[in-house]
Amino acid sequence: MLLKAQPGSDWVIQSDTERDGDALLVDATTFSFYAVTLCRPVEAYTTSSLSYTIGSCWTETSEVTLQAVAPMVNKSGPKGTQPAGVDATITQPQYVELELRYTVPAVDHGLDFSLVRTGNRTLPVELLSGPLPPSPARLRIPVTEALNGTVSLQLQITCRSQPYVWQPNLGNFCASGDEPRPTPDPAARPALKPFRAVSNLVVLAVNIAPGTPVGDLAPLISVQPSSQTVAEGMPVPLFRVETPSPSTRHAWEASFDGGQSWVDLGSFPVKFSDPPGAPLCFLNDPPCERLRLPADPALVSEVATPCGRTTNTDCTANLSTTLRMNGRKLRARLTNDFGTTVSNVATLSVVAAVPPAITQPPQSQQIAEGQTASFTVVASGLPGPEICWQTRASDTQPWADVGFNCPGRGTYTTSALSVAASGTQYRAVARSSAGSVPSEPATVTVTRSPAPPSISSQPAALTVTAGSTAVFAAAINGTAPLSYQWFRNGVAMAGANAPVLQLPAVDVGYSGSRYELEIGNGAGSVRSASATLTVTAGGTPPPAQPPFITTAPRNVSVHAGDTATFAVAAGGTGPFTYQWRRNGTRIDGAVEAAFTIAGVAAGDAGAYSVVVSNAAGSVTSSAGTLSVLPLDTTTPTAPAIQTPPATLVALPGSTATLAVAASGSAPLSYAWARNGTTLPGATGPVLTLAAVSGADAGSYTVTVRNAAGSVTSAAAQLIVVGAPAIVVAPSAQAATEGGVASFSVTASGDGLRYQWTRDNVAISGATAAGYTTPALTLADNGARYGVIVYNGAGVAISSGALLTVTAATTLTQTQQASVTDAGAMPSGISYRPSVSADGSRVAFISNGNNLIPGTINQGHAYLRDRVNNTTTRITVRPDGSESSQGTSMVKLAANGRYVVFRSRANDLVAGDTNTADDVFVRDLQTQTTVRVNVLADGSQDTVSAGTTGLGADISADGRKVLMRSAANTAGDGAATAGYRWYLRDLDAGVTRLVAGSEDGQGAALSPDGRYVAFITVTSSPAQNRLMLYDDQGGSTSQLLAVPSGTFPEGLGGGLAVSDGAGAIAFWLRSSSVGGGAAAQYSQIGVFERSSGSVSIASVTAGGMAGDGHSSDPSLSRDGRYVSFRSGAPNLSGDPASAVGSYLIVRDRQAGTTRIASRRADGTPFLSQQGFNENALSADGSAVVHLADAGEAVPGALGGIQVFLSPRP
């Protein structure tokens, strides 16, 4: 019996005509609630003891309701559903959420659902169907303009079909029996006991205007595929993409020819994990994705790099990479009902393996009993090495892997240690398929209670010449963890938080400064004695400095008959002489840094001091007391370190002395080691190194042994002032075919010289701190570039930096660079263009707010990546969102990784509260931004609020930044009388004033970062002067003086500078300079530093000066090519140049002058307002410039935009 209820009415008995035999058909088109009475027929049962009959009836309430909830409608009544009308009107592309609620009788084998439509519209993609999810469930229906009209949706629930033939029985619905037939007969296969429920209709009125944007409904990519570099022989890597968009399908595509063509690797459903409460389904089951809730987790897809276009011959048999796979590209194509999105292109680079190397070894530690010790190691190599931690109890024991830490992580933390573990050594072993290397051992010392920090060797006063590196160091004891803070004249130094303080390129302004180190831990803190820095003028030998005690003799207690040793460490100008005293009386023959008493007797007890002398004076140490204990004849005394060797700072060529004081039963033997390697012949308590050089610098330990055991001292550092040390090694670079790559090194030391190598072979002529390759080919991929830094004090060799070269995106015609990802025109003008060395990246500013969807403010800086066809915003907050203000200038470094810009936004970096026009550098690789115009202690400029900085420049490698400021950023930050130019070294963290730029006008930085060219104006005589600052020597020289007394004569910017400042280009109007060629019209002058002469670049192929004005020059990095704006008809061959201008490129080597402003079809075009901003790529292959969009592309609307043109 079947009952139905109308809204608000009583139940009504329905006739049996709505039954289909044993089937129950529930049609909710009008009614939603049903009361169903089910009866089991009377059956007779007989057993061995009795016979009985059974019959039963029961009633179940059923409901099937389908309701649109997004957009929200409310059609439910107390007992049923109101008659169907239009449930929702849709005027924008969107997902419609349908909520299904139901109750059904008990069934066997399960139920399926399907979403069907009525009316004359077809749903996009496949109809929804699958296993019925638990009630309530939500279905997501895509609605696009293809559904315009009236769409009726209805859900049907039916029995799940079964593949087997069963004996019939009288069980639940959807059941066909409970026993298999002994002889399956498909023809006699019984039907299921049917159940079917049909929901009410949901009616949608769809009226979406054709072409309505779908916005974020098309697939979004939250994680783009990333390029990967792997070593040859490693497993084929996976590339990964993530999308938060629902109902997304994707296909992976591969390119085997550098991106010219793409091969479909096959389409895949996105795999994901079910969120809590989601219906159970298989990961690959399409309906599962259709049943996602709005808060779905990101859908993730991974694909292996294909081994070949048609076969897997590019991989090894075990699917490992070979060099043939280098340059393979992949991308993902994501599609849903609203559109298709193509991911960025990811490139696989396969290079030769590099053996592991330890770049930062673990350090010894002192901890309190019950604490843990943490050791950290940094290792390099390709493939990235795995780390295995090992331990041993002493020098004589074998190394053993530590528990489950092989392989382990770069940091290993012990369990809580007892005093018995004191002296245990730990090391890390870096292993890969290319080899293995162990680190130097680190020793843990465990004390019964936390030991407060103490200083065993004080920082030593130092005298150096201007331009040298000054180094202060201290030897520290105490329970880890220890904190360090250096002070200069009592003021904490920002970033100076290590036991060693290095001050590169000090000048006389540092002279007289006092430096102190404060060390702290949980048990207390201690501050060192002051060490004074004296800086003399260059070329003046530093005066001899009297000796002073850095480590005094310590008290010693030994048994009679044992050995006792006292030691001292001194600073000052060596060489030193020593004279030991006992109770104030000189001891004959005791003239070394250490004094040893073998076979101590009771009469040896007393106070021992030492007089240290040099040519400038002498000093007497405090005394260490020797206490003699009774003779112990039963047990020999193991050696103990009384005074460890002290960290020492030495000048090249001086004598360095390290000494140890030890006690224990005689005889004692000594073995000194540097960086873990035993030094032959160094077998006494004193180690003397004559005429030290950089090769002597390192970590020194001494092991003392006797019959009872051995002990190894803590390490003492020998720091050779002026010896080369690599502070920042060359980093890996990537470039496109035909481009160049720039490598640089930061090193400390005096009078440094450089030699760059490629794959360990010296590169002829590559002898500067930076090196730029010639034009690259794909054969250069995988090369390793290193540098040897040397001087008279020693040699330092960098690790190799990997070069990755990918196929070039050839520029054959003019392209607009200021476009959206989809290539659309910005909604505002664009300006301030700059370009990477190979022309693959362009930075610019735009007033358009459609370059990035949702942009609010105008004037942001953007980056156009021509390889990946993407446009990204540069001026962003740390979380990547839009900053509060834009920028007034932007310039991209030639390596394409770093970009400098100025902005008053206060949300680009933390702590920006000065409202000034600050200078920032953004690392496009790590997606981080730093503020550059900071003071020496890292604090912000507080005096430039409301001022305009006007200009900035950046070196090719992004290391150095030229900036203009009204605050003394190289000193105390005080306001200056007018603007000055400053040069910031980002690697060294040092800012220097560009000497002589107090009245400087326009300025430009050489690509190698060494030279700054700028213009000064004098009134008596009236001149414009071209000046050149050399950051290596800190000197400024005058290159050229142009009379400026008669308007409009003079010299002006913008300036353009080649590498090494070999060529400097500028605007020139003069009757006396340049042979009079610039007497009538302004010309482009180029100062040749090698000859000291000026040549004119704005000339015809025959060498005739332009018969119109030329301005705004730019240079290629080697100075060969000059681009400029010109209105000279004889340069363009167009008389109309007199009312406009062309963009011209002059090849100074070939002697050609050609028009660069050409449309896509190659025809030249004249601009009425463009080309005043232009920039050549470093290799001169492309020039970026401004032009009116309608001039470059006839009929185009958009105003001034940024274009990139090939060199003609």
MIPAGU-775247 format. One record per residue (C-alpha): x, y, z. Coordinates in pm, whole numbers, plus 50000, padded with zeros to 5 digits. Example, Ala and Ser with C-alpha at 12.3 -4.5 7.8 and 13.67 -1.06 7.14 Angstrom:
residues 2
512304955050780
513674989450714
END
This chain:
residues 1208
500005000050000
501355034249903
500305067350062
501015102449928
500635136250096
499965170049941
501295201050120
499445205650450
497035176750374
496475142550521
497875110750377
495945096950077
495845060049984
497075054849629
495745028149400
497784997449307
498075010548953
501155029249072
502804996549156
504604975648900
504304940849035
506644940249332
508174973449229
507795005049431
507795036349216
508085069249407
507445099549185
508175132349366
507505155449077
504645170049278
504855151649609
507935146849826
506775126450126
505515090850111
504245065750370
504875030750240
503354999650401
505194967650322
503874932950408
505584899150400
503174871150293
502284843150532
504814815250510
504724780450667
507764765750840
508124729950964
510874717051190
511424683051355
509464693951661
506794718551545
505104736851257
504214774551247
503334803151010
504824838150993
503404869850841
504314906450902
503684942250784
505574974850856
505385011150745
508295033750632
508205070650552
510075080450235
511215114550112
513035125749794
513725163449778
515985182049535
516515218849614
518745246249470
520715261849754
523175283749563
521585305949451
519325301849757
515635292849713
513125280349967
510415257749832
509885233250121
506545229850297
505695211550619
504815178850443
505705183150082
507055205049806
505245234449655
504385231349286
507405236649070
508065271148927
511325288248837
513645280749125
516495303949020
517335328848746
520975326948629
522555356948451
526245349848515
528305318348456
528385299548785
527995266448962
524495258849091
524485238349411
521685212849441
520975196449776
519445161549777
517605148850085
515965114750089
514795085150294
514155051650131
513145016650241
515804990950325
517444977950009
520004951549917
523074957249695
522764995149707
521275023649508
522595045249224
521595080349127
521515099348800
520785135648728
518565139648425
517225169748250
513855177748101
513075204247849
515065212747541
518505220447691
521555198147711
523805197948010
527495204147938
529905175147977
528495141548094
525315136648300
525985131548667
525585096348794
527095071849036
526645054949373
524055072849584
525835093349852
524465095550207
521695120850262
521995150550258
524315154049957
525225183549737
525665182649362
527495210049170
526065218448827
528035241148587
525835266848414
527165285248108
525625305047823
525235271847636
522265264747868
520435297347792
516705291347823
514735270548073
516455240348218
514675215048439
516775191848649
515535160248820
517295132949017
516415096148987
517315068749237
517345032749114
518584998549221
522184990749144
522454963548881
524074930548983
526254908748762
525194874948904
522154852848865
520434845349200
517554824349322
514544846649380
513314852849732
510944876549909
513594899050066
514184936350053
513884958649752
516724957149500
517244920649603
516954892049354
517624862749585
520014849249842
521364817349680
523244813049352
521504791349095
523324758149052
523144762248672
523194798948575
520714805548299
520664841548175
517374835948004
515784825548331
517534853348524
514974868848761
514494906248772
515484926349074
512704935049310
512574970649177
512725003649360
512765037349186
512395072449324
512165104049111
512715138049273
510865170049218
511985193148939
514405221948989
513795247648720
516505272048616
515915302248396
519295308148228
519915341548055
523685347248026
524855373047776
527175358447511
530835364647591
530275370847961
533655365548135
533845334548351
536385349948593
537815325448844
535455297548737
537955286348473
540685264748623
543055283348853
546585271048916
547675274749278
551015256649237
552745258948900
555085231748772
558665240548870
561765235848659
564105209748800
567805202548777
568885166748835
572125147848801
572615122648525
571665088148646
569055099748896
565435087248874
563235104748622
561635133248824
557955140948866
556435174348773
553475186448978
550555210448937
547815219949184
544455236649129
541745247349376
539135246949098
536455219749118
535575194848847
538895199448669
540345175648413
543865179348286
546285168048020
550075168848046
552035179747741
555755176347665
558055194247425
561145177647281
562265207047066
562605235747313
558925245447315
558365247546939
555855218846940
554005199547209
553015162947245
549945152647448
550975127347713
547375117347778
544515130847983
544075121848346
541395127748612
542765147848897
543565126849203
542855139149551
542085128349908
538515127950033
537725155750281
536015145550607
532395135050551
532735132350174
531055103050002
533165072249953
534375067049598
537355056449393
540005082949330
539675079548953
535885078848953
534635110048766
531465113948979
533655117749284
534945150649156
531445161749070
530355156249430
532995178449590
531995203949849
532815240949793
535735239050040
537575212049844
541265207549911
543585215149621
543515189249345
547025175949276
548495159648969
551975145848904
553505131948588
556905116548517
559165132848263
558765114047935
561835094647830
561325100747460
558945113147196
557835078447086
560065054347278
561845054047612
565325053047462
566395085647631
566185068947974
568225040548110
566605006448157
565705014948518
564165048548417
567105070048519
567945102548345
570575106948075
572025138647927
569795133447623
566845144147836
568345178247909
566055206747809
562855186047807
559825208047880
556435200348032
553225219248093
549745210948214
546505219748037
543615222048287
540025221748162
536605224148321
533155234248197
534115271148199
537395270948009
541015259547977
544145272048155
547685263248050
550355262248319
553815277248309
556425257448124
558755236948344
562155226248214
564195195848307
567945202148319
570165171348335
573795177848427
576825157648521
576965146748885
579015167349134
580655149349430
579445159749777
581315186949966
580955199250324
580375236750315
579565241550684
580835215150931
579195208251270
580575228051564
581705215451906
579385223552195
579315225452572
576035216352743
574765209353094
573955174353211
570465163853104
570405186752799
570495176852435
573105188152183
572215197751826
574715196051542
574135210851199
575935204450873
575535220150529
576625199850228
576515206149855
576615183649551
574465170849268
572455150249328
571815165149667
573675142649910
572015123950192
573455129350538
574545101450772
575465110551129
578175091051306
579675091051655
582615077351849
583725078952212
587285091452149
589975096551886
591025060051908
587555044951857
585975036651519
583075057051384
579585041651400
576285053151246
573935069951491
570715050051529
568265057051252
570085088051129
571605072150820
570315086750605
569215115650823
568735153050812
571155181950814
570575186551186
571035158951443
569895162851803
571135138852067
569075124952349
569575140252694
573265134452777
574955126053105
578405136753221
579685102753112
579045113052750
581445142352775
584095140552503
581905121252259
582555131251899
580045134951618
580445139751246
578305139950934
579005120250619
577555134150295
576825106250047
575475104449696
575945084249382
578865107649301
580835099049616
580985106349988
582875129750221
582995131850605
582895164450799
585405174451063
584395159651400
582605180451663
582985172752034
580345176352303
581405186052653
578885178152928
579075196153263
577095188953579
575455223153570
575135250353304
578425268953272
578125306453217
580055319752918
583675329352958
586295343352726
589505323652702
590995346452437
590105383452417
589685402652089
593035417951993
593635454051895
594415457451527
596135481951293
595475479850916
595735502450614
592685518750456
590805495650221
591885464550410
589735439550593
589765441750972
589015410551175
588265406751544
587805373051712
587425357652054
587635322352194
584555313652397
583685287852661
580265281152809
577205258952787
575335260352458
573305276252319
575375308152317
574335341952179
576805367252037
576575404951991
579395428051881
579435464451983
581145494051817
581815522652054
579185508152285
576445505352020
575205471151911
576025463151548
573145449251343
573865414451210
577145410751402
576195378951588
579145355051552
582415349151743
584345364851451
583695400051322
584925409050973
584875445150853
585605446750479
587285476850316
587625498450628
588515535050582
590155560350811
586745568750953
586885535651140
590145544851311
589865547251687
586705526351705
586435502652000
584955468151948
583585445252218
581835411452211
579055401752451
578265364752495
575245351152679
573405319152766
570875307853025
573515309053299
574645344853245
576555367853012
580005383252980
581445411452774
584975411152635
587615437452677
587665464952414
589815460552107
590775492351924
590975494751546
593585517751397
593335525551025
596245542650852
596195559150509
596895536450215
600605531750150
601555540850507
602975510850694
601135505551022
603175513751331
604295485651560
601765478651833
602925469752186
602055434752305
599025427652523
597815395952690
594795378752536
595015346052736
596875346253069
598455315553237
595935295453438
596245278053774
597535242353756
597275214154012
599295182153955
600655152854154
604335152654235
606235135653953
603695145953686
604165172153415
602785207753437
602635233253155
601765270353152
600895289052831
600165324752725
598555341052420
599415376752325
598355402452068
600195431351910
602835433551641
605065403051623
607505387951654
607345384052035
609895372852289
608905355452613
610475353752957
608845332453226
609155340453596
608485321553917
607445342954210
608825372954016
612245357353950
613355350353593
613605313653494
616615307253274
615805291752939
612035296652976
611645317552661
608725301652472
604995308352471
604615277052683
606685266552985
606765229653083
607945214653413
608635177253389
608645156653708
607115183353929
608465184854286
607025201954593
609625229554556
608195239054215
605005252554365
604555289854318
603215317854101
604235317353733
603995347753509
605515357753174
606865389853023
605965393452653
608025418752454
608345432752102
609955462951939
607205485752067
607235475652435
606455447752680
603695435352909
603645411853209
600855386553243
598965378653557
600305348153742
599065312453733
599605292354051
601165257654051
599855235254329
601715202654391
599675173454525
601185143054704
602895117054490
600515090754351
602445059554255
599455037154197
597535053353912
599045073953629
597235106653568
595635110853225
596475143153043
594215173453092
594135206552902
594755235453140
594995263452881
593775255552528
595295272652224
593685306552164
592115320251846
594655342851679
594445370851422
597735375451231
598985397850952
600445381850639
604165376250678
604085377951057
604845350151303
601905332351465
602335312951788
599825288251931
600455271952269
598755246952497
599125241252870
598505205652983
599075184353290
599345146853351
601795119053420
605025121653224
605945117752954
603415138952758
603425139152378
601795165152152
600355163151801
599075194951631
596545194051346
595115219951106
591605214150975
591825178451104
595105170150927
598155162451145
601035186751093
604375168351052
606945178051313
604465197751526
605045177151842
605575202552120
603375224052341
604175254352124
603405256951752
605235285351575
604315294751220
606775318451054
605705342450776
602065331850781
599965333450465
596425324750371
597435288450341
598065287850718
594605300450806
592315274450955
591245255251262
594035242251491
593765215351758
596365197051963
596105161952104
598035154552424
598785118152510
600435097152777
600205061252895
596915068653074
595055082852775
594695112852546
592795145352519
592175168752226
591905206152278
589105228052158
589815243051817
591585276551786
591125296751468
594085312751295
592725341851093
595195357650853
594215393950799
594325402650434
594435366450321
591695359250070
588545343350201
585445336949995
582465352650168
579825346049900
580665319749639
579435322049279
575855310049251
574195288848985
572875308148686
570325300948415
570155317348073
568605311547736
570445302347420
572105333047272
572105351347604
574865356047857
575295346248220
576995366648489
578885351748784
580325370649078
582215363749397
582465382449724
585805378149896
587635394650182
591315402650184
593765428750062
595005434149706
592875405749576
593355390949231
590985367849049
591085339948793
587815324748669
587645288948552
585235268348345
585215231548435
588485237748623
590205252948316
591305289548342
589365314248123
591715337747944
591255373948051
588665365748320
590485383048605
587855405048772
585525399049066
582775392048817
582655372948491
580145374448210
580115346847953
580045352847581
576855344347393
575775309847508
574775278947315
573015247447432
576465230847441
577285253347739
574555237447949
575925219748256
579265238348262
580615247948605
582205281648669
584535288048962
587015314249067
590455314249228
590975344049459
594575350949557
597075376449684
600475375949848
598935361650162
597295330750013
594785314649780
591055306949809
589185285249557
585415286849523
583065257949461
581745254649106
578535272449005
576255254148762
575215270548436
571875259848289
571195269647928
567765264847774
566545269647420
565995305947330
562725322547248
563945340046934
562805375946886
562215381046514
559795410146516
558595438046740
556375426047024
554395444947284
555805436347629
553285454947843
550425430047812
548375407448035
548945369948059
546425365847779
548145392547565
545515419547624
546235456947623
546655473747965
543895497548068
546475525248129
549805536747988
553065518148060
556595532048094
560125528648250
561175497248057
564285476148121
565325442447984
567345412048087
570615403147918
569025378647675
565815398047616
563625371247772
562355393248057
561095429248058
560305450648362
558085481248338
555595503348526
551955504948420
548915525448515
546715497248391
544815478048660
543965447848444
547475433148415
546775413748735
543055407448807
541815426849109
544535453649099
543415485449274
546295510249249
548025524448944
551765526848893
552845491948996
555965475548854
555475444048647
557635416848490
556855401848153
558405367348103
558505360347731
559515324047778
556535314747995
554195341747856
553385354648204
553005389148355
553595392248729
553565421348973
556875431649132
555615456349393
553965431949632
553705425850005
555585396650164
552475374950116
552415383049742
549395406049750
549255440949599
551255467549788
549575499449903
551455521449653
553225517349322
556665529149217
558325557949038
561205538148884
562175502248819
565185485248661
565795448448597
569295434448653
570855419048343
570685384148498
566895387348507
566705376648871
566885409149067
565005441649017
565495475149193
562665499949243
561695529749458
558415532149648
556725549649937
554635518950016
554995509150382
554005472650340
556745459250113
558965449350408
558385447250782
559135477650998
558785504150725
557415534850904
559435563750757
557045574250473
560145579950257
560765571349894
562755540149985
564845518349755
564025481149735
565465450749560
563245420949481
564625386249419
562315371949154
563595336849219
563005335249595
560085360049581
561575381649858
562055419249886
564685438150089
565045475050162
568395488850042
568625524550173
569295513950532
571935526250774
575035507250883
573165490951173
570305480250946
567855506551075
565715527350840
566315562450707
564355585950933
565155619850776
563945615850416
560195615550477
558435633850195
561515635949973
561905619949634
564955598049588
565155602149211
566885573149048
568555540249121
570605515048926
571645478648975
574635458048861
574215429248618
574455403048893
572165422149131
574865425549399
575375463249394
572765490749393
573345527449312
570895551049480
570385587949553
569445599349901
569065629750122
570255609250422
573825598450494
573155561250454
576905554050458
577255569750801
575015581551083
571875586450873
571805624150928
570295647450670
572745660550410
572805693450222
571175680949906
571145646849746
574185624049719
574865591549541
575555560049742
576605524949641
575245495749841
576935461349836
574095437549920
576365407749979
578735425950215
575955446950372
578025478650327
577025512650185
579675537050057
579375573249951
580225578849586
583065603149648
582595636749482
578885631749413
577695657949662
576555679149370
576165650149130
573345650148876
572545620048661
574495588348738
574805552748606
576445520948736
578675499048520
577205464148469
580085448448661
579205470348962
582645486148999
582265520648844
579785549248882
579675576248615
577995608848713
577795645248609
578655675648819
577905711848736
580315740148818
579725777348783
583295789748777
584225780048518
580775771048381
581175734548298
579415701148295
581915675048411
581815637748352
583145620348665
584005584048735
584035567449078
585985534849124
584475514849409
587465491949429
589855519649526
587305544949653
588675571949420
586915596449185
588455611248872
587355636648612
587035622648260
585675651748062
584765688548104
582275704547861
581775742547864
578195751347956
578255789347973
576375794147644
572895778647630
572205751647526
575755738347533
576635711847785
576685674947864
573785655548008
572115622348073
570845597648081
574235582148108
574985546947987
578085527448097
579665495747957
581575469348155
584685483248321
583495518148223
585335513147893
582655533447714
580305559647858
577485573947643
575745607247701
573865636047540
576245662647405
575815697847271
579165714747223
581145733646962
584495724147119
584095687647219
583705659746963
585255678846676
582385703846657
579925677246539
577535686746819
577665724246760
574275728046588
572385697246704
572605676247017
574435643646945
575215611247124
578775612547254
580755582247370
583785587047594
586445560547529
588315556047857
591195537347693
592045567147472
590475595347671
588685607447357
585065614247259
583465599246949
580025606846806
577625577446778
574705595746616
576225594746268
575325579945932
576995548945796
579395572845623
580275590045950
578315622345900
576795636746220
572995637346245
571255668046102
568715667646386
568695663446760
569555629646918
569215619847284
568565592247541
571405567647475
571705531547593
574725508247558
575175470947522
577335456147793
580455454747576
579895490047445
579575479047083
575955488947027
574315522647108
570565528447089
569145563647098
566235585646992
566855607846692
565005633446485
567835635846229
566475630045874
569875618845744
569975590445998
566485577345919
566145587745557
562775603245645
562345641245625
559425637545870
561985630946141
561975668046200
558505665046360
559025631946535
561745606946604
562995572146523
564715547146746
568205541746608
570875515446683
574505522546598
576965493446564
580205510646660
582275481246546
580695474946205
580005512046143
576305507246063
573345528946166
569875513746138
566285520646243
565095498146527
561535511746559
559785487846324
556345472946318
555775435346323
555905435045941
559325451845946
558295486445827
559875515646022
557605538646213
557975574346334
556905583146689
555645616346811
556265608747179
558095575747220
561705563547247
562695588047523
562955556747735
564835528047575
567305501247687
569485476547500
569855440947622
573335432847749
574165413447432
572705440647210
570275416647044
567105434747151
566025469447252
563035477347475
561345510947424
558175531347452
555815538947167
552215548047119
550315515547064
548675529846753
552055538746604
553465503546647
550205486046560
548035507846334
544545511246477
545475499046822
544255518847122
546165520047448
548385550747456
552065547947544
553125511647593
556325491247617
557605472947309
560565449947246
562265450746908
565095430046764
568325448246682
568085457146312
END
